[in-house]
């Protein structure tokens, strides 16, 4: 064995903190040893376990750097550290990892629990082109720049400098003029960086089109589809989803919005009215600081399931970065630190009920992570995103009945009912928003010459938004409707990662409907699905959780009817 191969996998650091400045030269010997090691039925288990150790370390390294940079995008050192990792370590690791995947595939071995992860590896091997590695580094730099620009946006509002996230609760204010002012302040601030965002956008589309062409694909959608492990549904199913939403969700949602306008006493529902309370009450203020948010959510999870409550408490401290602040990257996510076996939750809390729902959501992802840590190989722990979002969205719904203070939560029964109605309305909005956003992305990459043109994108997006949200009146301010797409980080940073939310939300509603009949068995099935990770196909994951992967109008109708019944039951309590 050469000196290069003389490495001890047991010597790898036990914490990702120890490798934040590792270079590729420190990773390379471990990948080289695996590449040179004989692989047969007797050795494959140890080989996969060692591959998982180095893969986990690299993944945690990347996750930590992303979160450090996101915590304050104004710190140049953090950005440079992340970009150095993305440009010097990840490309080499990607190429070395690809060689190891090809070695495993060439062996013809199918270890227990690896049938479906191997399917994903075959798809990745088919799409892999070495010349695309450099393009993906450039794409990451542009994505980081988008996050930097978005994270730096703030406005002077009512004599105070506030972030765009801090404007969100103001768009729920009973004072309509104040809502409008907050809305206009946000969209006008984004408009100031329009040229920069347009330039980034054109660069991203060009890189993605070139990447697809290098792999011999007709367009970027065809390129990315198997890389997102979409083996169990097709673009045609996405079109079915859109038709089903238009037939079932849009009419009911439009009716809800028209009723809101009537109760607000306005002629039409303007974009700054969408989140207003129908009785013109102040927004719910469930907590005063993030420590209270953490503690009350912990109490809810303990009431729902002691095991989940215990897991959430393991995150308290450095694994929860919840508060909004200047310079923080927008959005929220849960990333995994697989070496220390802890998820990390990142979000932008501003003290409204949406923050509670966001933490429920990201905690669902965290519980999914905890559920898969016992799987021996890292490849098995990589679940389909369409089910990962079931984990998060179903947790929002399963936690809903525990929002009252007597069950560990935040509210009186009246305010808890109000919060749950707002959540159900949000679900309807998500289904329509995803239909518009997914159709938008199909158009972009089917028509890349137009899709790289931000003005053309605005035109198409505006048409789609009007189609799925016909009750929102943008007359005279169509510009802000059309350009809203630039505030959706998914289009920039994780292309085509959007339909998952709509598919999973339908699955999550099924989990919730099951819990209404038998809460114990519904929760057990939910946890059973989480524990499978990526060891089976998507339909079987749904089945294990007691639900069905669906795109059809009939399933959507049952879901909408269930939501309508729940709202009808909750409204007398919320408004009494």
C-alpha positions, -999 to 999 in steps of 0.1 A, spaced: 0 0 0 14 34 -10 20 61 16 -9 80 0 -32 51 7 -20 46 43 -49 63 59 -70 54 89 -107 62 85 -111 59 123 -89 89 126 -113 112 109 -124 141 131 -155 136 152 -168 171 147 -171 191 115 -157 221 134 -123 205 131 -123 205 93 -136 240 84 -103 248 68 -94 214 54 -80 216 19 -85 190 -8 -50 176 0 -63 165 34 -94 148 19 -77 133 -11 -59 103 6 -92 89 19 -108 90 -16 -77 76 -31 -76 47 -7 -112 38 -15 -105 40 -52 -76 16 -49 -92 -8 -24 -105 -42 -38 -143 -43 -38 -162 -76 -36 -191 -90 -16 -170 -96 15 -156 -61 15 -184 -39 2 -199 -32 36 -167 -18 51 -160 1 19 -194 17 20 -191 26 57 -157 42 50 -171 61 20 -199 73 43 -175 86 69 -155 108 45 -187 118 26 -204 128 59 -173 149 69 -173 167 36 -211 173 37 -209 187 72 -180 209 62 -200 224 34 -231 228 55 -213 246 83 -196 270 59 -229 278 42 -246 285 75 -217 306 88 -218 327 56 -256 329 58 -255 341 94 -239 374 82 -234 378 45 -217 412 51 -185 394 65 -162 392 35 -140 365 53 -170 342 55 -179 346 18 -143 340 8 -140 309 30 -171 294 15 -161 302 -21 -126 288 -15 -143 255 -4 -167 256 -33 -140 263 -59 -110 242 -45 -124 214 -25 -159 205 -39 -149 201 -76 -121 177 -67 -144 159 -42 -171 157 -68 -149 141 -94 -133 117 -69 -168 108 -56 -180 101 -91 -151 77 -97 -161 58 -65 -197 57 -76 -186 42 -110 -164 17 -92 -194 6 -71 -216 4 -101 -190 -16 -121 -188 -41 -93 -223 -53 -100 -229 -55 -62 -262 -45 -46 -258 -45 -9 -289 -47 13 -309 -14 13 -289 0 -17 -311 -8 -46 -326 26 -49 -295 46 -39 -277 27 -67 -305 38 -91 -297 74 -82 -260 68 -87 -266 54 -122 -285 85 -131 -257 107 -118 -231 87 -137 -250 91 -169 -252 129 -165 -217 134 -153 -193 154 -175 -160 166 -161 -162 198 -180 -194 207 -161 -176 208 -127 -161 242 -134 -194 255 -146 -211 244 -114 -184 263 -94 -193 295 -113 -230 288 -107 -223 286 -70 -206 319 -70 -235 336 -87 -259 320 -63 -238 333 -34 -239 367 -49 -277 366 -51 -279 357 -14 -255 385 -6 -276 411 -24 -308 398 -9 -294 396 25 -282 432 24 -316 447 15 -330 470 41 -352 501 41 -358 532 62 -394 526 73 -411 550 97 -378 564 108 -362 530 115 -338 508 94 -355 474 89 -349 443 68 -374 431 43 -383 403 66 -392 428 93 -417 443 68 -437 411 67 -456 416 99 -464 452 89 -483 438 58 -507 422 84 -514 455 101 -551 465 104 -542 499 90 -545 495 52 -524 525 44 -496 511 66 -499 477 49 -496 493 15 -466 514 26 -448 483 39 -455 464 7 -443 492 -15 -412 497 5 -403 461 0 -409 459 -38 -392 493 -44 -361 482 -25 -358 451 -46 -362 473 -77 -331 492 -67 -310 461 -74 -329 450 -104 -300 454 -128 -277 433 -106 -303 406 -102 -309 406 -140 -272 401 -147 -270 373 -122 -301 357 -137 -287 357 -173 -255 342 -161 -272 314 -142 -294 305 -171 -265 305 -195 -245 282 -172 -273 258 -168 -280 256 -205 -244 250 -212 -242 223 -185 -272 205 -200 -258 207 -235 -224 193 -224 -244 163 -210 -262 158 -243 -295 169 -230 -321 189 -250 -326 213 -222 -318 219 -185 -351 204 -173 -342 171 -190 -307 173 -175 -318 180 -139 -348 157 -137 -329 125 -129 -304 144 -108 -333 154 -85 -341 117 -84 -375 121 -101 -378 85 -112 -414 80 -102 -431 109 -119 -426 130 -151 -431 165 -164 -465 154 -176 -474 147 -140 -464 183 -132 -488 195 -158 -515 173 -143 -507 189 -109 -512 223 -124 -545 214 -140 -558 198 -108 -549 229 -88 -566 252 -113 -597 231 -112 -600 226 -75 -578 249 -54 -580 281 -75 -618 285 -73 -620 279 -36 -590 301 -29 -604 329 -50 -637 326 -31 -618 329 2 -600 360 -11 -632 377 -24 -648 370 10 -618 386 27 -622 417 6 -659 419 15 -651 416 52 -624 442 50 -649 465 33 -627 471 2 -638 471 -35 -610 446 -44 -582 427 -27 -549 444 -34 -516 425 -28 -511 442 6 -545 430 17 -538 393 12 -525 387 47 -548 410 66 -571 397 92 -608 397 82 -618 413 115 -589 438 111 -572 425 143 -536 430 150 -513 402 138 -508 374 162 -477 379 183 -470 345 197 -436 352 214 -414 380 225 -380 365 216 -365 334 200 -358 317 233 -396 317 240 -402 304 205 -377 276 211 -391 267 245 -428 267 235 -421 246 204 -402 221 225 -432 218 247 -455 212 218 -433 185 204 -431 169 238 -469 169 239 -471 154 204 -445 127 209 -419 125 237 -392 112 214 -396 141 190 -396 165 219 -363 150 232 -348 153 197 -357 190 194 -342 198 227 -309 183 215 -308 212 190 -310 240 216 -280 262 215 -257 263 184 -280 242 162 -308 268 162 -301 301 144 -336 316 143 -336 354 147 -337 378 118 -309 404 117 -292 428 93 -270 410 68 -285 376 74 -293 355 43 -330 353 34 -352 323 39 -351 293 62 -337 258 59 -326 228 79 -292 214 70 -276 182 83 -244 178 103 -241 140 99 -207 137 117 -221 149 150 -256 135 141 -274 168 146 -295 189 122 -291 227 121 -321 250 116 -316 284 100 -345 309 97 -355 346 100 -379 350 129 -396 384 133 -422 375 160 -452 365 140 -472 333 137 -455 324 104 -423 320 124 -440 293 145 -451 275 113 -416 278 99 -400 263 130 -425 234 129 -416 230 92 -379 230 97 -382 208 128 -400 182 106 -369 181 85 -348 178 116 -369 148 128 -364 132 94 -326 136 99 -327 120 133 -348 91 120 -322 82 93 -290 84 114 -292 47 121 -290 38 84 -254 26 79 -246 43 46 -248 80 37 -264 72 3 -293 55 21 -300 87 42 -306 108 11 -344 108 7 -365 121 -21 -373 158 -17 -409 151 -24 -410 131 8 -386 153 28 -412 181 24 -439 157 36 -418 154 68 -418 191 73 -453 201 61 -470 172 79 -453 183 111 -468 218 107 -503 202 106 -497 176 133 -485 203 157 -515 225 150 -538 210 177 -512 218 203 -510 256 197 -531 264 229 -512 272 261 -528 244 280 -511 220 255 -477 237 257 -483 262 230 -487 299 224 -524 309 223 -558 310 238 -582 286 221 -596 316 201 -562 327 188 -551 291 181 -582 286 159 -573 319 141 -537 307 136 -549 273 122 -573 291 97 -544 312 86 -523 281 81 -550 264 60 -554 295 39 -516 294 34 -517 258 22 -542 268 -5 -519 297 -14 -489 273 -16 -506 249 -40 -515 278 -64 -481 295 -59 -463 262 -67 -484 256 -98 -474 291 -111 -438 288 -101 -433 253 -115 -449 263 -148 -426 293 -149 -395 272 -146 -407 248 -173 -411 278 -196 -377 292 -188 -357 261 -196 -378 251 -226 -372 286 -240 -338 295 -227 -332 324 -251 -363 341 -237 -358 326 -203 -324 344 -198 -341 377 -205 -355 390 -172 -380 412 -189 -395 383 -207 -395 363 -175 -415 391 -158 -441 390 -186 -446 353 -184 -446 352 -146 -472 380 -144 -495 360 -168 -491 329 -147 -497 348 -114 -529 363 -127 -541 329 -138 -536 312 -104 -545 343 -83 -573 359 -102 -588 375 -71 -557 397 -63 -560 431 -79 -527 445 -93 -543 471 -115 -519 500 -119 -491 482 -102 -487 452 -126 -449 458 -124 -447 445 -89 -467 414 -97 -446 406 -128 -412 411 -111 -421 392 -79 -402 362 -92 -369 378 -84 -378 375 -47 -381 337 -49 -347 324 -41 -355 289 -54 -355 301 -90 -320 315 -85 -304 291 -61 -322 257 -64 -337 255 -99 -367 232 -103 -368 227 -66 -404 239 -62 -429 213 -74 -418 192 -44 -437 216 -21 -470 212 -39 -467 174 -42 -457 171 -6 -483 194 7 -509 171 -8 -492 142 10 -491 162 43 -528 169 41 -534 132 38 -513 126 70 -533 152 88 -566 137 76 -554 103 89 -545 119 122 -581 132 126 -593 96 125 -565 80 145 -537 103 158 -516 75 173 -514 53 142 -511 84 119 -480 96 138 -465 61 139 -469 58 101 -454 92 96 -423 82 117 -422 48 99 -419 66 65 -392 90 78 -370 61 90 -368 46 55 -347 74 42 -340 67 5 -340 29 8 -372 25 -13 -390 43 -41 -412 74 -37 -446 57 -40 -436 31 -14 -424 59 9 -457 75 7 -474 42 13 -453 35 44 -465 68 58 -501 58 51 -506 82 22 -506 82 -16 -484 100 -42 -510 118 -63 -515 145 -89 -551 140 -98 -581 162 -95 -600 138 -73 -573 137 -45 -570 175 -46 -608 178 -43 -608 156 -12 -580 177 3 -597 210 -5 -630 197 9 -612 186 41 -597 221 45 -630 238 38 -647 217 66 -619 225 90 -621 262 83 -659 261 87 -655 244 121 -628 267 133 -642 301 122 -669 304 149 -643 298 176 -618 321 160 -643 350 156 -666 344 185 
